[in-house]
Amino acid sequence: MEEILRWLDETWGAKTLAELREETFAEPTGLVYTSLRLSPGSRVALLLCATGDDWLDLLTRIFDFDSKGKSEDWTELTVFDVTVRTIKGSGIGFEDCFDGEGKRSAIVLIATEPRSIEILEKVLGLT
């Protein structure tokens, strides 16, 4: 666990969800993903950020996001923070962001346990 947290801090420590969202907006597909492998082999964490309407629609249909239109401040919340929260929680987590009209404009999904990682890999077509 300490090795994972150290790697996360070195890799994503200061990156905010707002910065990740901006990177994703710049992608033509509206999707960015990355994973953590401690050594060659299986992933131990998988993170994705979606801003594209097709991806947001697909992810909303697959997962039951219950955020009630409220989100934390993405300019303060870091990728490290939400990943640690996911590790300590259920092994899969999300954060979403809404525009001024209350429409979901971005979502971050993080999987940190094998079954959840497998589900995200299938959604992304990585398997």
C-alpha positions, 0 to 999 in steps of 0.5 A: 500500500505504501508503494502505491501511495508514494507512486500516486503522490509522485505522479498525481500528487498536485494535479487537480481534477480541474487540470485533468478536466482541461486536458480531457477537453483538449482531447478530440475523443473527450476521454483521457485514461491512465493506469498504475502498474507496480510491475509488468502485469495487472493494473492496480489502479485505473483512472479515466476522465470523460468530457465528451458527450458520447462518453458521458452518456455511455458512462451514465447509462452503465453506472448509477451516479448519485451525485444529485447535481452537486460536486466538490471544488475541482480546483482544490480536489486532487487526483491523489485525494480521490484515488486515496479516498477510493482505495480506502472506500469501495474500490471504485469511485467517481467525481463529477462536475456540472456546468452552469445549467446543471448539466454534467460536463465531466466525470472522473472514474477511479478503480482500485480493486481488481473487479472494478478495474476489470469493468473499466477495462471492458468499458474502455475496450482495454481487454 
